Amino acid sequence: MYRILTSILVICLLTNAADAQKGNRLQPKPALLRLIDGNLRQAVNQYKVLMGRVPPGRMPKTYNANTDKLETSDVAWWTSGFYPGTLLYLYEFSNDTALLREAQSRLKLLVQEQFDKGTHDLGFMMYCSYGNGLRLLSDPGYKDILLNSARSLSTRFNPTVGCIRSWDSKPWHYPVIIDNMMNLELLFWATHASGDSSFYRIAVTHANTTMRNHFRPDYSSFHVVDYDTADGSIIAKKTAQGYSDSSAWARGQSWGLYGYTMVYRSTHDPKYLAQAQHIAHFLLTLPTLPADKIPYWDYNAPDIPRALRDASAAAVMASALIELSHYVQPGEGRQYLDVAEQIIVNLSANIYKPVVGSNGGFILRHSVGNLPAHSEIDAPLTYADYYFVEAMLRYKQLGGR
Ligand code: GLY
C-alpha cells in the first residue's frame, strides 16, 4: 500500500512538474511584441548612425550630447565587445548585411584580446562579441579565439581564494567584484565546447565563493570583496562604483541577478536558481525600486527620489528576469515577466530612447557608468544598448517563438 501511495505521489509530482514546464512557456503580449519590433527596426537605423561615427580601430563607449562628442576606447577596455555584440544581435533580427560587415570588421580588432591576461572582463569582451558571432555565423576560427580567451581568463583564478581576480590595481590586495559573475558564461561555454572541465570547475568555484561572501542577509550584494591570498580570508567588503560600502549599487545587483540565472542555466544546480530568486525578491520588493522599474543608480542614493536613474541596470535586469521566468513556477515567472515588460515599455519612451539620428547613434540614454569616479554620468552606454536589445530578443522568443 505504502509503495502504491508513493508511486501515486511521484506520478503527481512528475505531472505537476510537467504542467509547470508547459505552463512555464509564458506567452508574450502582442502589443509589446509590436513595440519591440518597432524598437528593433529603429535600433538598426540608429546603429547605422553610430557606425558612421566610430573611427577605424576604435570601439564606441559613450556620447556627450552637450558637445556632440563620441567617446571611444581601444579594444582592451572592458566594454569593447558590446558594440560588435549589439551589431550581431541587430543583424540577427534584421538580416541586414551592413550590420554584419561592420560587426565582422570590429571583431577583427578584438582578436588580440584572446591573449589578454590582464583583465577579468574577457567574458564581456569576447563572449558578447565572438560568442554571438559563433552562434550566428558558425565560424570555426571564432571557437579557437573563444577557447584561448577562456584560457586567458582562467589564469586569473586563485584556488586559495576560490575566485577570479578582478583588478590588478592598488590599494586592493585581491579584489573580486560582483560584475565578475558575468564573465563565467565564457568558461561554461568553454567546457561545453572543449570537454575540458577545468573551466567549469573554476566557474562553479567562483560562483560559490561569491555566493558565500558577496551577499548580505537580505541578498543585496557588496560591490567588491577584497581577499588575502595567503589563506583566502576576507580583508574588506567595499564599494568602488556605488554610493557607499553598505549600499546596493544598482548595476551590481543586476549583474548578480543575471549571473546566478546564467549559472543555473549552465549547471542545473537548484542552489543557483534559489540565489537568483532571492536576488529577484530583494530587488522587486525594494521600496527604492521606482514604480517604473528603472533603477536609481544606487538603491541607497541619498537624494532619492531625485537621484539619477541607470538605464543600463534596468536593461540587464529585464534580460535576466526574462530568462529567470523560464525556470520557476508560472505565477512567479509571470511576476518576473511583468517587471521585465514594464522596463522594456518604459525604456521605449522618448525620455530613454530618443529619435533615430540623435543621441550620437546610441539606442538608450540616461545610464550611469561610474558616478564616484565622475565618469559617464547620465550618459548613453554601449552595454545599456546591448542588454536592452538582448532583452527584447529574449522577449520575442517567449512562447516558443
Ligand atoms: N565594471 C562593470 C560595470 O561598470 O558595471
Boltz pocket constraint, residues with backbone or C-beta under 6 A from the ligand:
constraints:
  - pocket:
      binder: B
      contacts: [[A, 78], [A, 179], [A, 241], [A, 251], [A, 252], [A, 369]]
      max_distance: 6.0
